[in-house]
Amino acid sequence: MESKKEVDELIKQMLVRNNENPDSQFEAACLLGNKDLMRDETIDALIKGLSSPQALVRAHAAESLGILEDTRAVPALVKALKDRYRLTRAYAAKALGKLGDPTAVRPLIDVLKKGNEPFFGARAEAVEALRNLYPICEKSLGREIMDSLIKFREEELKEKENRKTRVVFEIDRSLEQVIETAKGLREEDKNIISDEILKVKNSQNQTGSEMDRSWEHLIELAEKLDGKTGRKILEELRKARMNEDRRWRLFSR
């Protein structure tokens, strides 16, 4: 009974208009992201919070919906990917990655398309969300994620802003998960992944340290693949790495 009263007070605090203490509104949105306080009315209120005139209320409502992991929020969070406040867009992308609903995949891919999202943080969160959703997707949708990450990685490397590296790092982590997942796939699926991984690593735009980290991660994971396909992936990765950077000593044994 006490928790219901607390939820009601927090909802009222978050949604009240013309509040003399605006900080209390977004603080309430944060506090509602507590699974002990989760009620149907909590989800409904946080969805309403995504339309608040207060930018921080919208952002923290999106964050709390991700914590509560209720799929009823998916349509509202997808809409929030186009919010005028960049942190709301970033938190919405992150939340969608936690809710486990594949219908969010294509809206998240749209975030990464050139010119759609100027904020690097929102792009990075969208990539992480796609990585989280990948394991639950059907094969065709999973392939769409993979193709998109490969394409957008190349575009990110052309960006002039230094902070692009976080987006590239998230893309690399997502592609690494594809290799991990490949351990449970059929031989023909592994061959597809092998080809796609090599495409990713054809870029000439990485700095030396970025390149080293990416290649080392991929090769380490490729070594975990069993059978002929695993050996083929490892051999091709090494060959491509040497051709690209001429640092063959790194992989000689």
C-alpha positions in Angstrom: 0.0 0.0 0.0 2.9 2.3 0.9 4.6 1.7 -2.4 1.4 2.5 -4.3 1.2 5.8 -2.5 4.9 6.5 -3.4 4.3 5.7 -7.0 1.2 8.0 -7.1 3.2 10.8 -5.6 6.1 10.4 -8.0 3.8 10.3 -11.0 2.1 13.5 -9.9 5.5 15.1 -9.3 6.8 14.1 -12.8 3.7 15.1 -14.8 2.7 18.3 -13.0 2.9 21.4 -15.3 4.4 24.8 -14.3 6.2 23.3 -11.4 8.2 25.8 -9.3 10.9 23.1 -8.9 11.5 21.7 -12.4 14.4 19.5 -11.1 11.9 17.5 -9.0 10.2 16.5 -12.2 13.1 14.7 -13.8 14.2 13.3 -10.4 10.7 11.7 -10.2 11.2 10.3 -13.7 14.5 8.7 -12.5 13.0 7.4 -9.3 10.2 5.7 -11.2 12.8 3.5 -12.9 12.7 1.1 -10.0 11.3 -2.4 -10.5 10.1 -2.5 -6.9 7.7 0.4 -7.8 6.7 -1.0 -11.2 2.9 -0.9 -11.8 0.8 -0.6 -14.9 0.3 3.1 -14.0 4.1 3.5 -13.8 4.6 2.4 -17.4 1.7 4.6 -18.6 3.0 7.6 -16.7 6.5 7.2 -18.1 5.2 6.9 -21.6 3.3 10.2 -21.0 6.6 11.6 -19.7 8.1 11.1 -23.1 5.9 13.9 -24.3 6.8 16.3 -21.4 7.8 19.9 -22.3 10.8 19.3 -20.0 13.7 17.8 -21.9 15.2 16.1 -18.9 11.9 14.5 -18.0 11.6 13.0 -21.5 15.2 11.7 -21.3 14.9 10.1 -17.9 11.5 8.7 -18.7 13.1 6.9 -21.6 15.9 5.7 -19.4 13.5 4.4 -16.8 11.4 2.6 -19.4 14.5 0.8 -20.4 15.2 -0.3 -16.8 11.6 -1.5 -16.3 11.8 -3.5 -19.6 8.1 -3.5 -20.4 7.4 -3.9 -24.2 4.3 -1.8 -24.1 6.7 1.2 -24.2 8.3 0.1 -27.6 6.1 2.3 -29.9 6.6 5.4 -27.7 10.3 4.8 -27.5 10.6 4.4 -31.2 8.9 7.7 -31.6 11.3 9.2 -29.1 14.2 8.3 -31.4 13.3 11.5 -33.2 13.0 13.7 -30.1 14.4 17.2 -30.4 16.6 16.6 -27.3 19.7 14.5 -28.0 19.8 12.7 -24.7 16.2 11.6 -25.1 17.1 10.0 -28.4 20.2 8.3 -26.9 18.3 6.9 -23.9 15.4 5.8 -26.1 17.8 3.8 -28.3 19.4 2.3 -25.2 16.0 1.3 -23.8 14.9 -0.3 -27.0 18.0 -2.6 -26.8 16.8 -3.8 -23.4 13.2 -4.5 -24.2 13.9 -7.4 -26.5 11.4 -6.5 -29.3 12.7 -7.1 -32.8 10.2 -4.5 -34.2 12.7 -1.9 -32.9 15.5 -3.1 -35.2 14.6 -1.2 -38.4 13.9 2.1 -36.5 17.3 1.7 -34.8 19.0 1.0 -38.2 17.4 4.3 -39.5 19.1 6.1 -36.6 22.5 5.1 -38.2 21.7 6.3 -41.7 23.8 9.2 -42.8 22.4 12.5 -41.8 19.6 11.1 -39.6 21.3 11.4 -36.2 23.9 14.2 -35.6 24.6 13.1 -32.0 27.4 10.5 -31.8 26.1 9.3 -28.4 22.7 8.3 -29.9 24.4 6.5 -32.8 26.6 4.6 -30.4 23.5 3.6 -28.2 21.7 2.5 -31.4 24.6 0.2 -32.3 24.7 -1.3 -28.8 20.9 -1.8 -29.0 21.2 -3.6 -32.3 23.9 -5.8 -30.7 21.6 -6.7 -27.9 18.7 -7.5 -30.2 20.7 -9.5 -32.7 20.5 -12.9 -30.8 16.7 -12.9 -30.8 16.2 -11.9 -34.4 15.3 -14.3 -37.2 18.1 -15.0 -39.7 17.0 -12.5 -42.3 16.7 -9.7 -39.8 20.0 -10.6 -38.2 21.6 -10.4 -41.6 20.1 -7.0 -42.1 21.7 -5.9 -38.8 25.0 -7.2 -39.9 24.9 -5.6 -43.4 23.9 -2.3 -41.8 26.7 -2.3 -39.3 29.2 -3.0 -42.0 27.9 -0.1 -44.1 27.7 2.4 -41.2 31.1 1.5 -39.9 32.6 2.7 -43.2 30.5 5.9 -43.0 31.6 6.6 -39.4 35.2 6.3 -40.3 34.7 9.1 -42.8 33.3 11.4 -40.1 35.7 14.2 -39.0 34.6 14.4 -35.4 37.0 12.7 -33.0 34.2 11.1 -31.0 33.3 8.9 -34.0 35.7 6.3 -32.4 33.0 5.4 -29.8 30.6 4.6 -32.5 33.2 2.5 -34.4 34.1 0.7 -31.2 30.4 -0.2 -30.6 30.1 -1.4 -34.2 33.2 -3.6 -33.8 31.9 -5.1 -30.5 28.6 -5.9 -32.3 30.4 -7.6 -35.2 32.5 -9.6 -32.7 29.2 -10.9 -31.2 28.3 -12.1 -34.7 31.5 -14.3 -34.6 30.6 -15.5 -31.1 27.1 -16.4 -32.3 28.6 -18.2 -35.3 29.9 -21.0 -33.0 26.3 -22.3 -32.9 25.5 -21.9 -36.5 25.6 -24.3 -39.5 28.7 -24.4 -41.7 27.1 -22.5 -44.5 26.1 -19.7 -42.1 29.7 -19.5 -40.8 30.9 -19.1 -44.4 28.6 -16.1 -44.8 29.9 -14.5 -41.6 33.5 -15.1 -42.8 32.9 -13.2 -46.0 31.2 -10.3 -44.1 33.9 -10.0 -41.5 36.5 -9.6 -44.2 34.5 -6.9 -45.9 34.4 -4.9 -42.7 38.2 -5.0 -42.4 38.9 -3.6 -45.9 38.7 0.0 -44.7 41.9 2.0 -45.0 40.7 4.9 -42.7 41.5 3.6 -39.2 44.3 4.9 -37.1 47.0 2.5 -36.2 45.8 1.9 -32.6 42.2 1.5 -33.7 43.2 -1.0 -36.4 45.4 -3.0 -34.0 42.6 -3.3 -31.5 40.0 -4.3 -34.1 42.1 -6.9 -35.7 43.3 -8.4 -32.5 39.8 -8.8 -31.2 38.6 -10.4 -34.4 41.4 -12.8 -34.6 41.1 -13.8 -31.0 37.4 -14.6 -31.5 38.0 -16.3 -34.9 40.4 -18.7 -33.1 37.5 -19.9 -31.0 35.6 -21.2 -34.0 36.0 -24.9 -34.4 36.5 -26.9 -37.6 37.6 -26.0 -41.1 35.6 -22.8 -41.3 37.2 -21.5 -38.2 40.7 -22.1 -39.6 39.7 -20.5 -42.9 38.4 -17.4 -41.2 41.6 -17.1 -39.1 43.8 -17.6 -42.2 41.9 -15.0 -44.2 41.9 -12.5 -41.3 45.6 -12.8 -41.0 46.2 -12.5 -44.7 44.0 -9.4 -45.0 45.5 -7.8 -41.9 49.0 -8.2 -43.3 48.1 -6.8 -46.7 46.4 -3.8 -45.2 48.9 -2.7 -42.6 52.1 -4.6 -43.4 52.7 -5.5 -39.8 53.0 -9.2 -40.4 55.2 -9.8 -37.3 52.1 -9.2 -35.1 50.6 -12.5 -36.3 53.6 -14.7 -37.1 54.1 -17.7 -34.9 
